């Protein structure tokens, strides 16, 4: 046995510039992040929810007129309470499962394989949608500000997707640093607006005067009902999507991993809760309602709020800009989590194995590619306008929440001990609350598109089941627990297609003799075609150039098989002959030698027919275990 | 030597339905056509010119107002005279070159290789443009009649292109029959209009009363000038494009080929001349001028003429319909000629060799594919609206005419004998007239796009020159006029990458022993990755499963090379080792054995990494003549 370690790290290449130098497997630690960068990576999705969660709730309250606004405070309060429960649950998940994997792992280990796959499938769909919707929301806002870009919507979306993919392929650490600035800018701007707003509310005894008045609220046309309240609650809950991200990515954190992850999660939840409650309080104080989306005069709630509090100055534009930026970059959280989730599922054999491989920057590159490809397809299909997809993606997130909480209930039940029953209660409450939310979201949005998710999830689970089954089959069939069978080792029969005598053919024939003495040279004659002369040429030289040297060297003569092909087919007769030879000599292997001229540049291949390639493909498809294909290259340049 | 002819003709397949049953090479005669079908195949392009030639001339006469119309008769007369000269020239070409090839052959054999290539390149561009412009003109007319189809313009264009391609792949004979009906319908309708028109002119003493009055002519804003006259003449000459088609396709005709081809050419020219003179005469008699294209109130000259003569009844719609049909099908002539032209050029080595191969229906299929691909690209780039390409395509046609006539002058000069000087004079006159036309077209349309053709033609010739040179190089370098060298025949060194002990690996190792005793098993260990266990597993079984059986069989033990790969690269270390082995044993060949699991369906390949394929590609690109790649398949299904 020889042991070798390559001396050179890796070759320098153009990829170094694009993706950064390759990282060796033991540089893993350097790619890990602390809580500060963690917020940029795993918090963007959750924090950006503050920009659309309250708006989603208020939009459903429009029919209630001015009376509706007062409901936003209790609804936000309930959402924050639910978020608190979910927070404690994920905190415990992180402690219990420091290996990462989040809902998939928790549900899988506590509720059974299929519950895990259900959570996994739901999250996968959720992430793909997050990327498509996030990017298209950002571009949509940009386009409404600069209408001359309208016709480039799709190109802009794909461009951002490409950049996100590139950044994420460069590794976790770099991604964290790049996304730190927009995240903090966003949090800072909203926090300033809220602070000034609160100050004004207090100095004006609860009745502040808006600098720019918000849109007038319509007259009420409806009264509050339980169903409406539930729908508002469910819509507002979109403010919670993205909260599971940290628990999936524990492995990306620096040691002590659990503590870093806890810190990140706590910070994200605290900021999000502060933003949500501040927004809810100010919206009521200023009397700001949602405007009907898609209609003239539409203005987002955060835009109205900022105008009311600080007026239309440079700070307003910074705030709006940071919202747009964070919305379109919220896709990044999916890029951080999706590959890790896929890896966790692939390690159990339910997704293709390459998803477990780490690329040059220690990122699970295939997961990144898969996410980019799937969300890119969505963007292309919907031409960059994915509004219709928004109803689809709360389902996945809340299904995952529910399963994760339910899983934690079982976890505590099994584990028992001090505090277990308290934890069980919290998780049980969370499971019930998020479970109800899932039902409400599905019921409320079913016809708007939630049915697609309801169909997609089982399809995905079925595919995962099939993948696992196929791997199982391969593993069974190829398992080899016996020694190699080395009896009756005989040289193979060699088949060599040869059209004219050239150095390419000479090289191939010479190689044929190095592996066997039993050689069949197949020569196809296209009857009636101009190619006829080839036959004569080869036949003329056959004895002189091939048979005589073989005789002199004391080798067995190759058998020349001349085949007529009235239908001008070349490959079919060769394939047929190979198969027949295989039948005639059932104990021998057949090696088909394919002489190939290797050109220097690909475009030269346009000058040749691709018979060698086609023959290889045909032999591969129609062949069997005893047929082996040998490529004998002849390099034109050397 | 064994001689074989396959018993079965060819396997039945889905392609039979689509393309018809395969034709054997000796069924060539059954695919040949007589003059009647010949007009449908080779005449469509020329005859459809009657629909746009007079219109093109009249459009340039608009500034002359009512006075302009009177010039159409002398101009049409000169065009018909020129056409007569070209006709005699091509008649003689057919007699002199019954092998076909038209302008390319005539110019090449009489004026030198590059004159031939010039004609060839010009015609190739002309044909590609004919297809794109013809189809898009037809679809354009259809869309202006049914505006609801507007948004499907490109799809309609590509659909027609697809159908034309399919029909042409079915063979010459079928194509001829399919296109017979629209051709005759077109000729018949126009002939009827002209006859009724002439009758009315005579019965009204030269001043017929139009049933529906043509558009009022504008007041003159310009007087006639030599330059305008030349431009009108040059524009009107587009009525002659497509006339060369028959001379390229002589081989497609039934015996006696020359006579059949002559008959077809004479019929086409006679009909075209009759249509052109009839249209010119009636246009003047009825006072019909062109309307500005692209502006409101536009109506084609033929439409105005038909309305004036027969009114707006069913016959009007039949006529207009047949014009549209013939315009969009005129592309078919290019499909008949382009592959033959390419074949003629490829036979001399100036275009890729596969263009000389005949497909299942004895058609030069690669030429058909190339034409479909190139014109399809044009259609896609211009989104199905190719008006801007029209100025480009008279250049190619007239350049080919000129070269062909000039070639014939040289032909007669060399041949001499009775009547040679007369023929020389006719061809010389034709060369001069068409030569002047080329100059006028280029000068008049240079900025409108003719410059593209002027640039493209030399580019194409340069490419052809490079192709020829590359073939020459291959032929020189691979030429082998020595017997095969069979001294020092030694078995190759075998390199076998192996990650875990499986039946796939067992199968490959067994094959390795059938060709050589010198085996290196390469095992890559991804240091620090989870894959680590693989190493242990293989090492554990190595002695028991591999070394002991080899010892028992009295074979040399394979060398196990364990390589650490800190950067998780698998292929690079293998490639490096193979290259090093090659350097260490400079006299031996290295055979890299690639064990491969063959799955039943392609989608299963998504479940595996494509390392085998990638390794083959890397070895192919970076390898050398001494490195041979052997695929050892292991079929999962069998």
Interface residues (C-beta under 8 A of the other chain):
Chain A: X1 X2 X3 X4 X5 X6 X9 X10 X11 X22 X23 X24 X25 X26 X28 X347 X352 X353 X354 X356 X357 X358 X359 X360 X467 X470 X471 X473 X474 X477 X478 X479 X480 X482 X483 X484 X485 X486 X487 X489 X490 X491 X492 X501 X502 X503 X504 X505 X506 X507 X509 X510 X511 X513 X514 X515 X516 X526 X527 X528 X529 X530 X539 X542 X544 X545 X546 X548 X549 X550 X552 X553 X555 X559 X560 X561 X562 X563 X564 X565 X566 X567 X568 X569 X572 X573 X576 X577 X589 X591 X597 X598 X604 X606 X607 X608 X609 X616 X620 X623 X624 X625 X627 X628 X629 X630 X631 X632 X633 X634 X635 X636 X638
Chain B: X1 X2 X3 X4 X5 X6 X9 X10 X11 X22 X23 X24 X25 X26 X28 X347 X352 X353 X354 X356 X357 X358 X359 X360 X467 X470 X471 X473 X474 X477 X478 X479 X480 X482 X483 X484 X485 X486 X487 X489 X490 X491 X492 X501 X502 X503 X504 X505 X506 X507 X509 X510 X511 X513 X514 X515 X516 X526 X527 X528 X529 X530 X539 X542 X544 X545 X546 X548 X549 X550 X552 X553 X555 X559 X560 X561 X562 X563 X564 X565 X566 X567 X568 X569 X572 X573 X576 X577 X589 X591 X597 X598 X604 X606 X607 X608 X609 X616 X620 X623 X624 X625 X627 X628 X629 X630 X631 X632 X633 X634 X635 X636 X638
